[in-house]
């Protein structure tokens, strides 16, 4: 009896600037790239975009280019399905909403 291989997703990060004021973007791909190969893809995209891009940062522009040309998924807030705040207390563990002021936090019922 054979077993189906479980699909995997690999994650990659692109940083721009220093740790305090920098930008980091997250990318996902079903293929595992060697780190040196990923760097080569980033450098190629950077060369294409460094003088003209519409995104707020070069790292976002590179992420979008890699999504377009190499099949990466640029992980952005619009892809976020759920965000949960956790705490040691039940009251501090709740589903976070984009409209937090408009509606109270919801908790899962046991």
Secondary structure as GFF3:
##gff-version 3
##sequence-region A 1 110
A	DSSP	beta_strand	10	16	.	.	.	ID=ss1
A	DSSP	beta_strand	23	29	.	.	.	ID=ss2
A	DSSP	alpha_helix	35	49	.	.	.	ID=ss3
A	DSSP	alpha_helix	58	70	.	.	.	ID=ss4
A	DSSP	beta_strand	73	75	.	.	.	ID=ss5
A	DSSP	three_ten_helix	77	79	.	.	.	ID=ss6
A	DSSP	beta_strand	84	85	.	.	.	ID=ss7
A	DSSP	beta_strand	94	95	.	.	.	ID=ss8
###
